[in-house]
Amino acid sequence: MTNAHVIVGAGLGGAKAAQTLREEGFTGPVVLIGDEHERPYERPPLSKGYLLGKDEREKIYVHTPHWYAEHDVDLRLGTRVTAVDPAAHQVTMADGSVLAYAKLLLTTGSTPRPLAVPGAELAGVHYLRQAHESDRLKDAFQPGARIVVIGAGRIGLETAAAAVSAGARVTVLEAAELPLLRVLGREVARIFADLHRARGVDLRTSARIAELTGNARTVDAVLLADGTRIPADAVVVGVGISPNTDLATVAGLAVDNGIVTDEHLRASAVDVYAAGDVANAYHPFLGRHIRVEHWANALNRPQAAARAMLGQEVSYDRLPYFYTDQYDLGMEYTGYVEPDGYDQVVFRGDRASGEFVAFWLAGGRVLAGMNVNVWDVTEPIQKLIRSREIVDPARLADPLAPLESLSNSAG
Ligand SMILES: Cc1cc2nc3c(=O)[nH]c(=O)nc-3n(C[C@H](O)[C@H](O)[C@H](O)COP(=O)(O)OP(=O)(O)OC[C@H]3O[C@@H](n4cnc5c(N)ncnc54)[C@H](O)[C@@H]3O)c2cc1C
């Protein structure tokens, strides 16, 4: 019998869970296993400050190199877990070695979806998930270089902004009618289209990619279904991510758009937990399972999972939160809305000024809020959402009406 707590996936989530186990006083073995060769790091800078050359490499890491030994965390890098056996309470590594666990946390994250067109395997076609891929992009983003970004989601748009800042000539190709359409809806997505076009990005929406063409095995153009050829020195693909659920599936855990967990972050096998990008967890406030691919979720939810592993009463109900920085636009988004789940968008402040808050409402209730270049409002926005009260849209739109005063229970 072991009392080892084993964490598979050494990203932000895994590192925070290990830290919490120690902070909460667990004295048994903690093993943190990751298949990357870098110690755990944060990914947001890879498409922002680090890619722009503003942040030092050291700034991306979750802990110092010594932290793991100092806290008696057995960090095993470059190590892939190939199987989980929930009945035997053990995991198997790629070299065949076996490790027994008392409690297991899966924080295996996600992987960029591959572009499924001919030529996608050519040199010069980039994805962005790992630190070394950000280094390669930095090299490709030269003044005058022709960069084609496929996918106008957050990663695609942030990458486009970094390429523009480096002096590259940037084309962004998006299958939908607008960038970020599914997440933000038409009213707000337009703002991001205008932002990039104003910076000289050639944003082409409703674009269908037919093929990537190459010259001596290196990409030289993107061919669209309508016959348009867009010359490219490098292509960046950002067409979404898939949760890394293979281990869980083979282990027989319930998997449905991620590893299914309850609100206590427990997966469907005893003593197995999941958190971060890979988990599709029941959210008590929203009353449904959601899988969240955001930094704040990878920061906080694995800490909750670690406490649950220690037998503490945990019910995770933080509202989803994410942020993005593109050029001089910084935004935070709090809440959750299905693509067709709102009937009104209310703007507070002047959109043209670049400083405003957008609210998504259904039946007069605020479901989500996004503050753009306006800061320190996340808490009142969360309170408005949590109050579930019907608010007066005119007051919501009025920057002089304190957000704290808009619902009876808020503030
Ligand atoms: C470029 C970029 C920019 C981003 N910017 C933002 C942002 O601005 N705002 C925001 O909210 N979010 C952002 N995100 C999202 C955020 O970084 C993720 O939500 C977060 O990294 C998820 O953390 P995680 O620990 O769940 O998974 P990951 O960070 O994916 O870590 C999982 C780790 O597990 C490893 N692993 C997987 N399977 C195995 C296995 N079988 N054995 C061993 N190891 C395994 C993986 O290789 C990986 O190292 C960004 C992501 C990227 C890539």
The ligand as an SDF file (V2000), in Angstrom:
LIG
                    3D

 53 58  0  0  0  0  0  0  0  0999 V2000
   -0.1110   30.2040  -26.4710 C   0  0  0  0  0  0  0  0  0  0  0  0
   -1.1990   30.1490  -25.4420 C   0  0  0  0  0  0  0  0  0  0  0  0
   -1.7210   31.3180  -24.9250 C   0  0  0  0  0  0  0  0  0  0  0  0
   -2.7220   31.3070  -23.9750 C   0  0  0  0  0  0  0  0  0  0  0  0
   -3.2270   32.4730  -23.5000 N   0  0  0  0  0  0  0  0  0  0  0  0
   -4.2230   32.4590  -22.5940 C   0  0  0  0  0  0  0  0  0  0  0  0
   -4.7890   33.6790  -22.1170 C   0  0  0  0  0  0  0  0  0  0  0  0
   -4.3950   34.7690  -22.5180 O   0  0  0  0  0  0  0  0  0  0  0  0
   -5.7750   33.6300  -21.1970 N   0  0  0  0  0  0  0  0  0  0  0  0
   -6.2560   32.4330  -20.7310 C   0  0  0  0  0  0  0  0  0  0  0  0
   -7.1620   32.4350  -19.9040 O   0  0  0  0  0  0  0  0  0  0  0  0
   -5.7480   31.2430  -21.1750 N   0  0  0  0  0  0  0  0  0  0  0  0
   -4.7450   31.2390  -22.0890 C   0  0  0  0  0  0  0  0  0  0  0  0
   -4.2330   30.0500  -22.5540 N   0  0  0  0  0  0  0  0  0  0  0  0
   -4.7790   28.7840  -22.0460 C   0  0  0  0  0  0  0  0  0  0  0  0
   -4.0370   28.2760  -20.8160 C   0  0  0  0  0  0  0  0  0  0  0  0
   -2.6670   28.3900  -20.9970 O   0  0  0  0  0  0  0  0  0  0  0  0
   -4.4350   26.8280  -20.5670 C   0  0  0  0  0  0  0  0  0  0  0  0
   -5.7950   26.8380  -20.1860 O   0  0  0  0  0  0  0  0  0  0  0  0
   -3.5800   26.1600  -19.4980 C   0  0  0  0  0  0  0  0  0  0  0  0
   -2.2500   26.0310  -19.9570 O   0  0  0  0  0  0  0  0  0  0  0  0
   -4.0920   24.7720  -19.1640 C   0  0  0  0  0  0  0  0  0  0  0  0
   -3.2610   24.2160  -18.1830 O   0  0  0  0  0  0  0  0  0  0  0  0
   -3.2750   22.6570  -17.8460 P   0  0  0  0  0  0  0  0  0  0  0  0
   -2.3070   22.4890  -16.7270 O   0  0  0  0  0  0  0  0  0  0  0  0
   -4.6660   22.2000  -17.6930 O   0  0  0  0  0  0  0  0  0  0  0  0
   -2.7420   21.9380  -19.1740 O   0  0  0  0  0  0  0  0  0  0  0  0
   -1.4000   22.1240  -19.9800 P   0  0  0  0  0  0  0  0  0  0  0  0
   -0.8280   23.4720  -19.7870 O   0  0  0  0  0  0  0  0  0  0  0  0
   -1.7290   21.6810  -21.3740 O   0  0  0  0  0  0  0  0  0  0  0  0
   -0.4120   21.0730  -19.3280 O   0  0  0  0  0  0  0  0  0  0  0  0
   -0.6230   19.6820  -19.4510 C   0  0  0  0  0  0  0  0  0  0  0  0
    0.7170   18.9810  -19.5000 C   0  0  0  0  0  0  0  0  0  0  0  0
    0.5000   17.5730  -19.4370 O   0  0  0  0  0  0  0  0  0  0  0  0
    1.3580   16.9250  -20.3710 C   0  0  0  0  0  0  0  0  0  0  0  0
    0.8310   15.5910  -20.6640 N   0  0  0  0  0  0  0  0  0  0  0  0
   -0.2640   15.2740  -21.3970 C   0  0  0  0  0  0  0  0  0  0  0  0
   -0.4280   13.9290  -21.4440 N   0  0  0  0  0  0  0  0  0  0  0  0
    0.5810   13.3830  -20.7220 C   0  0  0  0  0  0  0  0  0  0  0  0
    0.9540   12.0520  -20.4030 C   0  0  0  0  0  0  0  0  0  0  0  0
    0.2420   10.9940  -20.8400 N   0  0  0  0  0  0  0  0  0  0  0  0
    2.0560   11.8420  -19.6370 N   0  0  0  0  0  0  0  0  0  0  0  0
    2.7800   12.8980  -19.1680 C   0  0  0  0  0  0  0  0  0  0  0  0
    2.4770   14.1900  -19.4410 N   0  0  0  0  0  0  0  0  0  0  0  0
    1.3790   14.4280  -20.2110 C   0  0  0  0  0  0  0  0  0  0  0  0
    1.3320   17.8950  -21.5300 C   0  0  0  0  0  0  0  0  0  0  0  0
    2.3920   17.6910  -22.4300 O   0  0  0  0  0  0  0  0  0  0  0  0
    1.4680   19.2330  -20.7980 C   0  0  0  0  0  0  0  0  0  0  0  0
    2.7940   19.5200  -20.5220 O   0  0  0  0  0  0  0  0  0  0  0  0
   -3.2300   30.0490  -23.5220 C   0  0  0  0  0  0  0  0  0  0  0  0
   -2.7180   28.8500  -24.0570 C   0  0  0  0  0  0  0  0  0  0  0  0
   -1.7170   28.8960  -25.0000 C   0  0  0  0  0  0  0  0  0  0  0  0
   -1.1800   27.6160  -25.5890 C   0  0  0  0  0  0  0  0  0  0  0  0
  1  2  1  0
  2  3  1  0
  2 52  2  0
  3  4  2  0
  4  5  1  0
  4 50  1  0
  5  6  2  0
  6  7  1  0
  6 13  1  0
  7  8  2  0
  7  9  1  0
  9 10  1  0
 10 11  2  0
 10 12  1  0
 12 13  2  0
 13 14  1  0
 14 15  1  0
 14 50  1  0
 15 16  1  0
 16 17  1  0
 16 18  1  0
 18 19  1  0
 18 20  1  0
 20 21  1  0
 20 22  1  0
 22 23  1  0
 23 24  1  0
 24 25  2  0
 24 26  1  0
 24 27  1  0
 27 28  1  0
 28 29  2  0
 28 30  1  0
 28 31  1  0
 31 32  1  0
 32 33  1  0
 33 34  1  0
 33 48  1  0
 34 35  1  0
 35 36  1  0
 35 46  1  0
 36 37  1  0
 36 45  1  0
 37 38  2  0
 38 39  1  0
 39 40  1  0
 39 45  2  0
 40 41  1  0
 40 42  2  0
 42 43  1  0
 43 44  2  0
 44 45  1  0
 46 47  1  0
 46 48  1  0
 48 49  1  0
 50 51  2  0
 51 52  1  0
 52 53  1  0
M  END
$$$$
